[in-house]
């Protein structure tokens, strides 16, 4: 006999935890199944920097930032570029999500104990016109405690629900199929995997020790995306971004493989916008990896000079932190899969942050003393200095000729010509002498430093790259880093999944990355950043509340 409950949630990541806790709080019974062990609760959110997209927040207002729903919606639509019939529900989700971010999102989280670092970051700055891609103002609110800090309130609520008997976790339970009776999804079945206490993020055993079957009135798929499955990433790679890279590094563990997406699609669920994806171009190979091909993203300030593999500076407005997919398209069009930053010690000290909770022990550990050192230390934050010392993608030299020679050596080519690179750096350096310039990147630096948050901790004082007093010189080889799936299962605003024929499949819901963070692709083609965790929160909450009502 199959064990019965009211709702089954497949996946114990952030969106699954949110959905499950909303169901339990409504007095219903829920079972959460996950193929990984209990140590992996929270999924990819645990590893995140904890950034949240908020609109007209108290943190923004204290820093003099004027934001509004209308401005945020303008930025969202200019970034998303919705242009397909399939974008009907994603656009509905976008309007609802921006209203959530401008409304109750912060207060809802705060009531659970969530707190925000007071300096708001400015991600995806765009650089086109007012209706184009990018955030017009800083909106990237970092969770105090980073990824673990956003998981903690929901894990705590889930543990309380376990004690009350309303929630049961079934870890090391791998779903292999959804069960359907008379057109209604009413359960899951699969394999029980052998216990494995492997460290969070590392690849776990797939040894099968049993089988299981569960029945419920509703099933919520919260299984994440495909970023750990490079072959599936290449299979879905869009022509508009060029030829798929032969070499990529992974921003997510190996088990983020899209397997459950395929299982759900076989039931008739409608998967849309599968060619939309979000991969970073500032990836560096982790010198101390946790999962296979483990990569970290540099979260750069605006000052590093960016060159393609041939040594040609990326064109405006493809500056650090401006347009992730624009940069990806340009780099892939160059005929090579990598690019370079050239910068100074003064820049790396102030402008380099690394994605990942484990790379930010000050913020993750909620240590004000350590955090203040970001602004006062002579060196960069310790994790950045560790990459500078040990990372295979970093080169440090006092002289440009030595730096370029080592860059060619690392790339295994002679593509980079010293005179070509020197000419471009010297031209840029001449622009630094005046506060008014024609170099668009230097304009961007001056604009950034007009914002107090950037001036304090994220943007170095303008200086010449070749000024020895600002050195040594640093080069960083940048790789393509897989991360997020922007398409997913088409859902209505209750997270109910549509079938291929256009009608809702009774009993089936999808949330988080499996649903394109809402509707099958709430971001459209591009993200404004800080929106992935928020999409998990919003879609999980909608699904949990709707499913709790539906099961009666």
N, C-alpha and C positions, 0 to 999 in steps of 0.2 A: 504493500500500500504506500502510495506517495504521501509524504508529509504535507499537510495543508496549512495555509495562512491566508491573510487577506490580500497582501501585495508582496511580490518578489522584486527585489532590486538587484540587478546584475552589475556588480562593480562597487567597490568600497572606496572609490576616489571621492573628491569633493562633491561633485554633483550627486553621486549616489548617497553620500552621507546626508546631504541637505534634504533630498527627497525622502529618505528613510526617517529622518527625525521629524519632518513635517507630518508624515503618516502616523508615526507613533504618538506625537503630540495631539493628533486628532482622535486618539483612542483606538486606532486600528492596529492590527498585528502585521508585522513586516519581517521578512527574512532577507538578509543581505548576503549574497554569495560572491565570492571572489577567488580566482585561481591562485592568487598569491597568499602568503601567510599574513598573520595578524600584524607583523612588524611593518607591513607595507600599507597600512590603513592611511587614507588620505591621498593615495596615488601620486600623480604628478604635481599636484598642488603643494605637497610637502617640499618638493625640490625647488619651488619657484621663489622669485624675489618678493612675491607678495604684493605686486602692484595692482591697484584698483582704480578704475576710471570712475571719477565722481565729478559732478557738475555743480558749480556754485556752492562749494563746501565752505565751512568755517575756516579750514586751513587755507583755501585759496583767498578768501576775503582778507584774512590777516596779512597776507603777503601782497595785497593790493591788486589781485587778479580779478578782473571783471568777467564773469562767465554767466551763461544762461542756457536754458533748454534750447532756445532758437539757435544760438551760436553752435552749441554742441551738435544739434541735428544737422545744421549746415555742414559742419565738418564731417559728420558721419556719412551723409549722403555723397559728399564730394569724394570721400575716401572709398566708400563701398562700390560706387559705380554700378548700381543695380541696372541690368539691361536685358534680363531674360524673363520669359513667362514664368519660369520657376522661382523668380524672385518675389512673387506676391507675398508668401508667408514670411520669408526673411525680412522683407521691408516692414511688415506688421510687427515683427519681433524687434526690429531696430527702433521703431518709434516707441514701443512699450519699454524697451530696455533703457533708452536714453531718459525717458520719463522716470524710470526707477532710479537711475543714477543721479538724477536731479531732485529726486524726492526722498522716499523712505529708506533707500539702501543703507546710508550711513547710520541712521538712527536704529535701524533693525539690527545691524551688526554691533553697534555700540552697546545696545541693551544686553548683548551676550558677552560683553567684556572685550570686544575687539577695539584696538586702538591704532592710531595712525601716526607715523613719523611727521613732524610738523612742516618739513620742507617738501613742497610738491615738485615732482619732477616733470620735465618737459620732453616727452617722447614723441617720435614721429612728427617732426616739426614741418614737414612738407617743404614749401619753398616755391610753390606755383602761385596761382591766384587765389582769391578769397574763397572761391567755390571749389577749389581743387583739393588734393589729398593733404591730410595732416591736421594736427591740433593747432588751432589758432592761439591757444593759451596753454600753460601747464595744467595737466589734469591727472598725472600719474602719482597716485597716493600710495606710498609704501607702507605696508602693514608693519607695525611695531612687533617684531618677532618673525618677520618675513613669512615664507610659506607655512611653517609650523604654526605661526600665529593666526593664520586664516583657517587652518584645519582644526585647531584646538577647540573652538566653541562647539563645533558640530560633532567632533569626537566625544566631547564631554556630554553633550545632549544624548548621543547614541549610547554611551555607557550607562547613563541614567535610565534610558529606555530598556536596556538589557536587564537592569536590576528590577524594573517593574514588570518584566515579562512580556513587554509589547514588541521588543526587537530581538532577533536572534541573528548572530553572525555565523556564517558557514564559510570559513576560510579554507583554502586548498580544495575548493569545489569548482571544477572547470565545466562551464556550460557547453554542451555539444549540440543542443537542439532546443528549440522552443516547441511546446506542445500546443496544438490547435484543435478545438472541438467546435464543430458547426460554425467555423469562420471566426471564432473568438480565441485569442491567445489566452491560455489558462494554466501555463506552467512551464517548467524547464526541466531538462534532464541532462545528465552528463557523468563525468568521471570524478571520483575522489582521488586526489593526488597525495602521494606520501608526504608526511610532515617534513618540513625543511626550515631550519632556523637560520638560513643564509642571511647575510646582512641585507638590509633594505636596499633595493636597487640592483643588487647582483642577480644573476640568472639563477632561477630556482629549478629544482628537479621536476621532471614531467613523468615520473614513475607513477603508474596508476595502481591503486590498492583497492578500489571498489567502484561502485556506481551509486547514483542517487537520482531521485525524482521528487519534484516539488509541485504542488498545485496551488493556484491562487486565482482571484478574480481579476488581477491585473499584474502585468510584468513591465518593469521600467528598465530599459537598457541604458546603462551608464558606464560603458566599457572603454571609453576613450577613443583615441585615434589610431594612426598608422605610422607615426614617426620613427618607431624602432624597426620597421620593416622596409628596408631600403628598396627592395625589388618592387614592392607595392607602391612606394613613393614614385619610382621611375615609371611604373605602369600608368599612373595617373597624371604624370607630369604634363603640363599644358604646352603646346607649341609656342604660345606667346612668350614663354620664358626660356626658349631655346632648347638645345639638346640636354637631356637629363645628365647631371654630373656622374662621372664614373667613380669619383671619390667623394664621399660625404662622411661627416661625423655625426654622431647621434646626440641630440639634446634630451632624449628620453630613454628609459631602460628598454631592454630587448623585448620584454613582454607586451609592450605597446605596439602590437603587430596587426591590428585590424581584424583579427580572427572573428570576433563576435559581430563585427559589422557584416562580414560575409554570411554568417549564420542567420542573422536577422533579415538580411536582404533575401535569402532563400525562402523565407516565409511569405514573401510578397511585399515587404516594406519598400517604399519608394526612396531610393538614395539619389540625391540631387547634388549638383555642383561639385562632383568629386574631383574635378580638375582645379579647384581653388584650394590653395595651400599657402602656408606661411612658414618659410624657412629663412634663417638668418645668414648673413654673409660675413659676419664678424666672428666666426667660430674658430676657436683654438683648441688643439688637442690637449686633453687633461693629462698633466704629468703624473697625476695620482688618481687613475680612473677607478670608478665604481662599477660601471656596466660596460659592455663591449662597445668599442668605438666612441667612448665617452668624450663629448665635447662640451665646452663652456662658451657662452656668448659674452663678448666684451660689450658692455653698455657704455658707449663712448660719449664724451663731450664733443663740442663742435670744432676743436682746433687741429686734430691730427690731419696731416696731408694724406690723401688717399690716391693710390696709383694702381692701375691694372697690371697684369702680369708682364706687360711690355714696357712698363715704366711711364705710361701716359696718365696724367692726372684725370680722375673722374670728372665729368662735366657738371656744371651747375644744373640743378640744385642737389646733386647726389653727394652731399656732405655727410659726415658721420651724424647719425641720429635723425636723418631727414626723411628717407623714403626707402624702406627695406626692400620691397619688391622691385622698385625702380633700379636700385643698385644690383639686385640679383639679375634682372634682365640685361643690364649693361654688361655685367661681368661675364655672363654666359655668352653674350654676343661677341666678346673679345676673342673667343676661341680657346680660352683657358678657364679653369675652374677655381682659380684663387686670385687674390689681390693682396695689396700691401698697405699697411699704415707706416708712415714715417713721422716720428714725433720726438719730443725731448723729454728729459726727466721731469721738467717743470709741468709738462702736459700730463704725463702718466700719473704724477703725484695727485693732481687735482681732478682729472677728468676720467680716469679709468675706474669703472666698477665692473664686477663680474656677476653674471646671472647665477642664480642658485643660492638657496638658503645656506648651504655648507660653505659657500665662498664669502659669506658676510657674517662672521661670528659676532660682530658688534651689534648689528641690527637683529640678528636671529636670537642672540642671547640677551637682548634688551639691556645692553650695557651702555649707559650714557657716557661713561668715562672713555670707553673704547671708541664710541661713535664720534665724540668730540675730537679725537686724535686724527680723524680724517682731514680736518681742517688745519691742524697744528703740527702734524708730523713732518719731518724733513723728507721722508720717503713716502711712497705710495702705501695704501693699506697692505697689511702683511700678506694676504692671499695674492694680491697683484704682484708684490715683490717676489713671492715664491714662484709665480709663473715666469717672471722676468729672469729669475735665476735658473729654473729647472725646465721650463717649457720649451719644447723642440721648435716652436714657431717664433721664438723671440731671439733677436740679435741686438747686442749692445756694443757700441763702439764710439770712440771719441771723434774720429774723422769720417767724413762722408765717403771718401774713396774706400776706406776699409769696410764701412757698412755695406756699400753696394756690392763689393766683392763677396762678402759673406752671404748677402741675399741671393746672388747668383749661385753660390755654392749650395745653399739650402734648397733652391729650386731645381738644381741639377741642370742649369742652362746658362747661356750668356745673353739672355734677352735684355737685361737691364744695362743701359749705357750710362756711365757716370755723367758725361757732359749733358745728356738729355735730362736726367733727373736734377742735376745741379742747376741747370738753366731755369727749370720750373720753380725750384725752391727759392732761388735768388730773386726771381720775379715776384713771387709771393712776399718774400721778406721785405722788399722795397716798399710794399704797400703798408707795412706796419708803422712807418714813420709818421703817418697822419691819421687822425680820427675819421677822416672822410676818404673813401677809397672807391675803386671800381671793381676790385676783386670780390666776387659775391660771397665767398666763404669768409673772408675777413669782415665783410658787412654783417654776416651771420653771427660772427663772434661778438662784434660790438652790440648787436641786438640782444644776444643772449645775456651779456653782462649788464644790460639795463634791468633785467629781472633779478631781484635780490637773492633768490634761491640759487640761481646759477652762479652769480658773482661770489657767493659765499663758499659753495662746495662743489660746483660742477664745471666751471669754466676758468681756465688759466688766464692770467693777465696776458694780453697780446704781446708777443715777442717774436724775434727772428728765430726760425728753426736752426739756423747756423750760428747762433750766438753761443760761444763756448761756455758762457756763464750759466746758460740754461740746460747744459748737457748733463750726461752724455746723450748721444743720439741713439734712438731705438727704432728698430724695424720689427714689424709683426706680420707674419704670413697669415692671411685670413682664409679660412675654409668655409665651404657651405655646410651649415648645421641644420639638420632636420628638426622640425619642432611640431607645428600644429596643422591639423586638418580643418580647413575652413568650410568644406561642404559636409553634408550628413543627411540623416533621415528627415524628410519633410514632415513638419508637425504644425499643428495649430497652436494657439496661444496657451492651451492647456497641456502642451507637449504630447498630445495624442498623435500617433503616427499614421500617415496616409499610405494607402496601398497603391499599387500600380494603376488601378482603375480610377483613382482620384477620390475614393471614399475612405473614411477613417477605419482602420483595422481595430475592431473592438478588443479591448483589454491590453493593447500595446502602446507604450509610451517610450520616448527617447529623450535623453538629456545630455548636457555637457558637449564634449567634443564629438560624440557619436551623432549628435543632432546639429552639428555645425554651430554649437553653442546657442542654438535656438532656431527652429524653423527650417533647418537644412542649410543654413549659411547666413547668419545674422550680420556677418562682417562684409558680405559681398566679396570683392576681390582683395581688399586690404583691411588691415586692422589699425586702429588708433592706439593700440597697446593699453595695458591695464584692463583689457576687455575680456580676456580669456577666463580668468577666475570669476569675474563678474557674470559672464555668461553661464558658467557652472552654477553659481549661486541662484541666478534668476530662473534658469530653466529647471533646476532641481526643485526650487521652491514651488514653481507653478505646477510641475508634475506631481509632487507630493500632495499638495492641497487638492488638486483635481482628482487624483486617484483615490484619496481618502473619502471624498464625497461620492465618487462613482461606486465604490464597493458597498455603500449603504451602511 
